[in-house]
Amino acid sequence: MRFSTPKNSVSVKVLVALSAMGAAGIASATSSASQAASVQPNNNPDFVRGVITTTGVNTAVTIGNAVAGAIPTPGGGGFAALPAGITRFALPGQGGTGAAAAPGGKVWNAWFGYSRSDIAYEFRPLKSDGNVDVYLGGVDYTFKNNIVVGLAIAVDRSDIDLKGTSFGLGGGKMKGRGTTYSPYVGIPINKNWSADITAGWGRTDVDTRVLGTTSSMDDDRTTFTGGLTYRQLFGADNKWMLTGRGGYIYVQDKLGSYTMSNGTFVPSGKVEVSQARFGGQAAYNLGTFVPYAGLSYIYDFKEPNQAPIGGVRADNDRDGMQGTLGIRFSVPNGFYGGLQYSSEFSRGDIKNDQWMLNLGARF
């Protein structure tokens, strides 16, 4: 018996092979698109906390402490009566920006600050690190009752490398650029105590490139800071100053929906950070210069809940410590400034180191 092969059998085999290859390609493309979507910021709230919301928290804390330093304390609660004609000094809290005039001084105050932060999210599948530059400017007015009212503007620029295994072999990139407007009020209570309130609204544009896709989204940011500050001079000739500060910080990032370059739709998201901070600082007056050191405790009311990825678990720390070292200067004509380094430590997944330079003048 003789069997014959149909003439079109080769064509059928080719078509079957091509179909299989096409299906595999579609499956691979679908898998890649799905993976690219899974690592988008909107789908990873704790990743956003570590590399986007950190910028808002740093800015809110810096402005809040600037306001605390801008409040005159009747009865000599500051370094106003010290030698070398010092009438004002830079911020007594973390973040170092504005400073307060001595009672009876000039009522307008303008200040500028620049900070560079090295930040990182250390959870291995989503490991990311980079730099954030923030340019701060503010102006405030001191009324006769020593209440301070002002406005601060912060411009932020971030450049983050996405290195974790979830971002693929080549890694990825995330860049942000935004502006935040923050009106503030400082209220003296007595010669030692003062209160401050700051609110902020702004927007940051965030661009990502990961697994061959690009995306752009808008981040609408809201911030609030409220604090109480206590200052006390002591020691020979009152050259030492102790400062204690407690504050509440709230930052909300509302991430808008968008469509990735591969056509995948990513829904909107929201990330909130709510913190309490308690700290102390010791400063010593050398005349024109005032070196200082401080330590703060940070507690997050909402615990991070990053789920395991590939069997790797995040530390999900909800509290940490921040150390501060710096030096301030002030001269009789009202010009002042300072340089500060701060580092947040004791968190397993979060790195946040910052250099801060500030300059200001009373007029």
Sequence and secondary structure as in RCSB ss.txt:
>XXXX:A:sequence
MRFSTPKNSVSVKVLVALSAMGAAGIASATSSASQAASVQPNNNPDFVRGVITTTGVNTAVTIGNAVAGAIPTPG
GGGFAALPAGITRFALPGQGGTGAAAAPGGKVWNAWFGYSRSDIAYEFRPLKSDGNVDVYLGGVDYTFKNNIVVG
LAIAVDRSDIDLKGTSFGLGGGKMKGRGTTYSPYVGIPINKNWSADITAGWGRTDVDTRVLGTTSSMDDDRTTFT
GGLTYRQLFGADNKWMLTGRGGYIYVQDKLGSYTMSNGTFVPSGKVEVSQARFGGQAAYNLGTFVPYAGLSYIYD
FKEPNQAPIGGVRADNDRDGMQGTLGIRFSVPNGFYGGLQYSSEFSRGDIKNDQWMLNLGARF
>XXXX:A:secstr
      TTHHHHHHHHHHHHHHHHHHHHHHHHHHHHHHTSGGG HHHHIIIIIHHHHHHHHHHHHHHHHT   TT
T SSTTSSTT    B SSTT   B   TTS SEEEEEEEEEEEEEE  GGG EEEEEEEEEEEEEEE TT  EEE
EEEEEEEEEEEE SGGG TT EEEEEEEEEEEEEEEEE SSSEEEEEEEEEEEEEEEEEETTEEEEEEEEEEEEE
EEEEEEEEESGGG EEEEEEEEEEEEEEEE  EE TTS EE  EEEEEEEEEEEEEEEE  SSEEEEEEEEEEEE
SS      BTTB      EEEEEEEEEEEE TTSEEEEEEEEEEES SSEEEEEEEEEEEEE 
